[in-house]
Structure formats: C-alpha cells, structure tokens
Amino acid sequence: MPVQLGTRGLNLETKDFMEHHQKRVSILLEALPYIRQFTGKTLVIKYGGSAMKSSGLKEGFATDVALLKYVGMNPVIVHGGGPDISKYMEKLALDVKFVQGLRVTDDATMELAKMVLVGKVNKEVVSLINRHGVPAVGLAGDDGRLILAQKRTVRDEAGNEVDLGRVGRVTKINTAVLESLGGGFVPVVASVGTDDSGASYNINADEVAADLAVALGAEKAIFLTDVEGIYADAGSRDSLISQCSTAELERMMAAGAASQGMIPKLKAVIKALAGGVASAHIIDGRVPHAVLLEIFTREGIGTKVEGEKSAELSS
C-alpha cells in the first residue's frame, strides 16, 4: 500500500520511501566526521573563475559558505575579479596588458581595479552570503592595513626587468583586523594591498589566499578553478590526480607537466603548505556546491595536496 505524504508531493512504495530517506541519512552520516574534525577550524577559500560568473553557481557558493559557518567552521573568503576589471577597462578604452600572467597596472588601472574589486565584486559576494543569514564583512588590504604589500617586478622572456606599475606582493598580513571582527562574521577579502605610504597595489588573489591561510593558521586553503583539479599530464583530462604531496607537485612543475595557467595556483598551494597549512585543495568551481563536496565527502571532487609531514601521517 502506498505511503501518502500529502502536501510534500511524494507517493512512494514503502521500500522506495525507506531507500530514499536512507540515502539522505547516509549523506549526513558521511559528513559527520568531517564536521567534527573541522569545527572551530579556519578555512581560507579563494573564490574565482566560473563560480563568480553564473548566478546559480554564485548562489550555490554563498550557500556553501553559510553552511560551513552554521556547523562551526570559520570560512574566510578571498576573491579577485580580473575579467570584470578587463571588461570595464575596455569600456573606458584603457589598454589591457599582461606580462607573465600579471596585469600591467598604471595609476588609472589601479583606481579602476579598486572600484571594481572593492566597490562592486566584494559587495556582491558579501550580499550573497548575508542573504543566507550569515553576516559577512567586506575588506580590502588598506582596511586597518590588513594586507601590507610592496612593488613587484618580473622579467620578460629576454631576461629584462619589466615595471608592472601598481602590482604588488604581500609582505605582511595584519591578522588583528580579522580577529577584531569576532567569530560571528565571515570576512570577504578583496586582493588589494597597501604599502607604508598608503599606495594601493593589485595583488594576485591566489597569493593573497595563501598568505592569509598561513597568517591565520588555517586548516585548509581551497582554490576554486575552472578545471577539475591538477593533472599529471596537462594535455590529458584522464590524468586527474586526487591526492599528492608538495614534493610531487614541485617535481611536476620542474618537469614542465603543469600548464602555465595553473602555475600561480600551484605556487600558492606550495607556499600555503610550507607555511603550516595542513592541506590545500584545487577544485572545480563549475560544479555546484563544489566546496561542500570536497570537504564533506570521502572522495572529494578535486585534488588535495598535503605537505610532506601530513602526507607521511596519512600514508
């Protein structure tokens, strides 16, 4: 005899009804040890790529962050906004130029980047999280001197030093700014830094996420990307690595097995783990609820990287 569930709209045979709910229960039970393990821990999440473009993925990401907070974890969000900056630069007829993957940032570009990153992107992310009942606070590097930076230069293919303008690298994270917020808030940090004179710098968001994770003693650093994870062979999508160590990562990079687009993220992963972060994760932000799937399931969905000591303990 069918089980009638009235307004819930289900009409299932008893066996199907039980199987349906057992699946739900098993999902919750699978998540339980991870909730227990990471409650009270800090997770730094670099938010970017397609996850910032699709309205559905944006909403899913905000839901993930809210759930992490509700179960007792302390997520800290770091974001860039390169495509938005480029879009507005083109509208204003400003030259869009990159060297070694870094945006050449003159004074006009820096002013626009701050307007886009701090005034637009940051507030959109804050608003999305707030809508789920979790209070989020938007910050940039010059808020309380949160991110201190210095000018960064690179060399071109000919070995000549190139002046990138207002492109910086992190020199210090002032964690007191985040600690002063108290544990009830989710910090959302735009990847803009400042120097001692108050000048602003555009900083790679992966680098900011790594430095924040180290400074905060984070348990995890999670990087959302537009690929499934790290591939043993950059040309083969069948070579996804589910787990590896920093030593293996360095060997891959030395052998040229990593794609150019992934190198900044891999360097950020190595930096975070070298600084004491327990694990780093590169996951596919195009997958709905990618953050929850990586943290709360046995298989995960991307690549987990551990430092040498952590890898030895888990082997």
C-alpha positions as CSV (number, residue, x, y, z in Angstrom):
1,M,0.0,0.0,0.0
2,P,1.4,3.4,-1.0
3,V,2.7,5.7,1.7
4,Q,0.8,9.0,1.4
5,L,2.8,12.1,2.2
6,G,0.2,14.7,1.3
7,T,1.5,18.2,0.6
8,R,5.1,17.1,0.2
9,G,4.1,15.7,-3.1
10,L,5.6,12.2,-2.7
11,N,3.8,9.0,-3.4
12,L,6.3,6.2,-2.9
13,E,6.1,2.5,-2.2
14,T,7.3,1.7,1.4
15,K,10.5,0.2,0.2
16,D,11.3,3.1,-2.1
17,F,10.4,5.5,0.6
18,M,12.9,3.9,3.0
19,E,15.6,3.7,0.4
20,H,15.1,7.4,-0.5
21,H,15.5,8.5,3.1
22,Q,18.3,6.1,3.9
23,K,20.3,7.8,1.1
24,R,19.6,11.2,2.8
25,V,20.7,9.8,6.2
26,S,23.9,8.3,4.7
27,I,24.9,11.6,3.2
28,L,24.6,13.3,6.6
29,L,26.5,10.5,8.3
30,E,29.3,10.7,5.8
31,A,29.6,14.4,6.6
32,L,29.6,13.9,10.4
33,P,33.3,13.0,10.9
34,Y,34.4,16.0,8.8
35,I,32.1,18.3,10.7
36,R,33.6,17.0,13.9
37,Q,37.2,17.3,12.6
38,F,36.9,20.8,11.3
39,T,34.6,22.5,13.7
40,G,36.3,25.6,15.0
41,K,39.0,25.5,12.3
42,T,39.7,28.3,9.8
43,L,39.2,27.6,6.1
44,V,40.5,30.1,3.5
45,I,38.7,29.9,0.2
46,K,39.9,31.6,-2.9
47,Y,36.8,32.4,-4.9
48,G,37.1,32.9,-8.6
49,G,36.6,31.7,-12.2
50,S,33.2,30.5,-13.4
51,A,31.9,30.3,-9.9
52,M,31.8,34.1,-9.9
53,K,30.0,34.4,-13.3
54,S,27.0,32.1,-13.2
55,S,24.1,33.2,-11.0
56,G,23.4,29.6,-10.0
57,L,27.0,28.9,-9.0
58,K,27.2,32.2,-7.1
59,E,24.1,31.3,-5.1
60,G,25.5,27.8,-4.5
61,F,28.8,29.1,-3.3
62,A,27.1,31.5,-0.8
63,T,25.0,28.6,0.4
64,D,28.2,26.5,1.0
65,V,29.8,29.3,2.9
66,A,26.7,29.8,5.1
67,L,26.6,26.0,5.9
68,L,30.2,25.9,6.8
69,K,29.6,28.8,9.3
70,Y,26.5,27.2,10.7
71,V,28.3,23.9,11.5
72,G,31.0,25.8,13.4
73,M,33.8,26.4,10.9
74,N,35.4,29.7,10.2
75,P,35.5,30.4,6.4
76,V,37.5,33.4,5.1
77,I,36.8,34.3,1.5
78,V,39.4,35.8,-0.8
79,H,38.5,37.0,-4.3
80,G,39.9,38.6,-7.4
81,G,37.9,39.9,-10.3
82,G,40.2,40.0,-13.3
83,P,37.5,39.5,-16.0
84,D,35.4,42.3,-14.5
85,I,38.4,44.6,-14.4
86,S,39.2,43.9,-18.1
87,K,35.6,44.5,-19.1
88,Y,35.5,47.9,-17.6
89,M,38.9,48.8,-18.9
90,E,37.8,48.0,-22.4
91,K,34.7,50.2,-21.9
92,L,36.9,53.1,-20.9
93,A,39.4,52.5,-23.7
94,L,42.2,51.6,-21.3
95,D,44.9,49.2,-22.6
96,V,44.7,45.7,-21.2
97,K,48.2,44.2,-21.0
98,F,49.6,41.2,-19.2
99,V,53.2,40.2,-18.6
100,Q,53.9,36.7,-17.1
101,G,50.2,36.4,-16.4
102,L,50.2,39.7,-14.3
103,R,48.2,42.7,-15.3
104,V,50.2,45.8,-16.0
105,T,48.6,48.3,-13.6
106,D,49.3,52.0,-14.0
107,D,47.6,54.6,-11.8
108,A,44.4,54.8,-13.8
109,T,44.1,51.0,-13.9
110,M,44.7,50.7,-10.2
111,E,41.9,53.2,-9.5
112,L,39.6,51.3,-11.7
113,A,40.7,47.9,-10.2
114,K,39.8,49.2,-6.7
115,M,36.4,50.4,-7.8
116,V,35.6,47.1,-9.4
117,L,37.2,44.8,-6.7
118,V,36.2,46.7,-3.6
119,G,33.2,48.6,-4.7
120,K,31.5,46.1,-6.9
121,V,32.7,42.4,-6.7
122,N,33.3,42.5,-2.9
123,K,29.9,43.9,-2.1
124,E,28.2,41.4,-4.3
125,V,29.8,38.5,-2.5
126,V,29.0,40.0,0.9
127,S,25.4,40.5,-0.1
128,L,25.0,36.9,-1.4
129,I,26.3,35.5,1.9
130,N,24.3,37.9,4.0
131,R,21.1,36.7,2.3
132,H,21.6,33.3,3.9
133,G,21.5,34.7,7.4
134,V,25.3,34.7,8.0
135,P,26.8,38.2,8.5
136,A,29.7,38.8,6.1
137,V,32.0,41.8,6.1
138,G,33.9,43.1,3.1
139,L,37.5,44.2,3.5
140,A,40.4,45.3,1.3
141,G,44.1,45.5,2.1
142,D,44.0,49.1,3.2
143,D,41.3,48.5,5.8
144,G,43.2,48.6,9.0
145,R,46.4,47.8,6.9
146,L,45.1,44.3,6.6
147,I,47.4,43.4,3.7
148,L,50.8,45.2,3.5
149,A,52.5,45.0,0.2
150,Q,55.5,46.1,-1.8
151,K,56.0,46.7,-5.5
152,R,56.6,43.6,-7.6
153,T,58.6,43.3,-10.9
154,V,59.1,40.4,-13.2
155,R,61.5,39.6,-16.1
156,D,60.3,39.1,-19.7
157,E,61.4,36.3,-21.9
158,A,64.6,38.2,-22.8
159,G,65.5,38.4,-19.1
160,N,64.8,42.2,-18.9
161,E,63.1,43.6,-15.8
162,V,59.6,44.8,-16.5
163,D,57.9,47.5,-14.5
164,L,54.3,46.4,-13.9
165,G,53.2,49.6,-12.2
166,R,51.0,49.1,-9.2
167,V,51.4,45.3,-9.0
168,G,52.4,44.1,-5.6
169,R,53.4,41.1,-3.4
170,V,52.3,40.5,0.1
171,T,54.8,41.4,2.8
172,K,52.6,41.1,5.9
173,I,49.0,40.1,6.9
174,N,47.7,42.1,9.9
175,T,45.5,39.4,11.5
176,A,44.4,41.7,14.3
177,V,42.0,43.3,11.8
178,L,40.2,40.0,11.2
179,E,40.4,39.0,14.9
180,S,38.7,42.2,15.9
181,L,35.6,41.2,13.9
182,G,34.8,38.4,16.3
183,G,33.9,34.9,15.4
184,G,30.4,35.7,14.2
185,F,31.3,37.2,10.8
186,V,32.6,35.8,7.5
187,P,35.4,38.1,6.2
188,V,35.4,38.6,2.4
189,V,38.7,40.0,1.3
190,A,39.5,41.8,-2.0
191,S,43.0,41.2,-3.3
192,V,44.2,44.7,-2.9
193,G,47.2,45.7,-0.7
194,T,48.8,48.9,0.6
195,D,52.3,50.0,1.5
196,D,53.5,52.2,4.3
197,S,52.8,55.3,2.3
198,G,49.2,54.3,1.6
199,A,49.7,53.5,-2.0
200,S,47.5,50.7,-3.3
201,Y,48.6,47.6,-5.1
202,N,46.9,45.0,-7.2
203,I,47.9,41.5,-5.9
204,N,47.3,38.0,-7.3
205,A,44.3,36.6,-5.4
206,D,45.9,33.1,-5.1
207,E,48.9,34.7,-3.4
208,V,46.7,36.6,-1.0
209,A,44.8,33.5,-0.1
210,A,48.0,31.5,0.6
211,D,49.4,34.3,2.8
212,L,46.1,34.7,4.7
213,A,45.9,31.0,5.3
214,V,49.4,30.9,6.7
215,A,48.9,34.0,8.9
216,L,45.6,32.7,10.3
217,G,46.9,29.2,10.9
218,A,44.2,27.8,8.6
219,E,43.4,24.1,8.5
220,K,42.7,24.3,4.7
221,A,43.3,26.6,1.8
222,I,40.8,25.9,-1.0
223,F,41.2,27.3,-4.5
224,L,38.3,27.3,-6.9
225,T,39.3,27.0,-10.6
226,D,37.8,26.2,-14.0
227,V,39.4,22.8,-14.2
228,E,38.8,19.5,-12.3
229,G,42.0,19.7,-10.4
230,I,45.7,19.0,-11.0
231,Y,46.5,16.8,-13.9
232,A,49.6,14.5,-14.1
233,D,49.7,15.4,-17.8
234,A,48.4,18.9,-18.6
235,G,47.4,17.6,-22.0
236,S,45.3,14.7,-20.8
237,R,42.0,15.2,-18.9
238,D,42.2,11.5,-17.9
239,S,45.2,12.1,-15.7
240,L,43.4,13.9,-12.8
241,I,45.3,13.5,-9.5
242,S,43.1,13.0,-6.5
243,Q,45.9,13.5,-3.9
244,C,49.6,14.3,-3.9
245,S,52.3,15.9,-1.8
246,T,54.1,19.2,-2.3
247,A,57.3,17.3,-3.3
248,E,55.3,15.6,-6.1
249,L,53.9,19.0,-7.1
250,E,57.4,20.5,-7.3
251,R,58.6,17.6,-9.4
252,M,55.7,18.1,-11.9
253,M,56.4,21.8,-12.2
254,A,60.2,21.2,-12.7
255,A,59.3,18.6,-15.4
256,G,57.0,21.1,-17.2
257,A,54.0,18.9,-16.6
258,A,51.9,21.8,-15.3
259,S,50.0,24.2,-17.6
260,Q,51.1,27.8,-17.5
261,G,47.7,28.9,-16.2
262,M,48.0,26.6,-13.2
263,I,51.5,27.6,-12.1
264,P,50.4,30.6,-10.0
265,K,47.9,28.4,-8.1
266,L,50.4,25.6,-7.6
267,K,52.9,28.1,-6.2
268,A,50.2,29.4,-3.9
269,V,49.5,25.8,-2.8
270,I,53.2,25.2,-2.0
271,K,53.5,28.5,-0.2
272,A,50.5,27.7,2.0
273,L,51.6,24.2,2.9
274,A,55.2,25.4,3.5
275,G,53.7,27.9,6.0
276,G,52.0,25.3,8.1
277,V,48.5,24.9,6.5
278,A,47.5,21.3,6.8
279,S,46.1,20.8,3.3
280,A,45.3,22.7,0.1
281,H,42.7,21.8,-2.4
282,I,42.3,22.7,-6.1
283,I,38.7,22.1,-7.1
284,D,36.3,22.7,-10.0
285,G,34.2,25.8,-9.2
286,R,32.0,24.9,-12.2
287,V,30.5,22.1,-10.2
288,P,27.5,23.2,-8.0
289,H,28.4,23.1,-4.3
290,A,32.0,22.1,-5.1
291,V,33.2,23.3,-1.6
292,L,30.8,21.0,0.3
293,L,31.6,18.1,-1.9
294,E,35.3,18.5,-1.3
295,I,35.1,19.0,2.4
296,F,32.3,16.6,3.4
297,T,32.7,13.5,1.2
298,R,35.3,10.8,1.3
299,E,36.1,11.0,-2.4
300,G,36.1,14.8,-2.8
301,I,36.0,16.3,-6.3
302,G,39.3,17.9,-6.9
303,T,43.0,17.5,-5.9
304,K,44.1,17.5,-2.3
305,V,47.7,18.5,-1.7
306,E,49.5,17.8,1.6
307,G,52.8,18.9,3.0
308,E,55.4,16.2,3.4
309,K,54.7,15.6,7.1
310,S,50.9,15.4,6.6
311,A,51.4,13.1,3.6
312,E,53.6,10.7,5.8
313,L,51.0,10.6,8.5
314,S,48.1,9.8,6.1
315,S,50.1,7.1,4.2
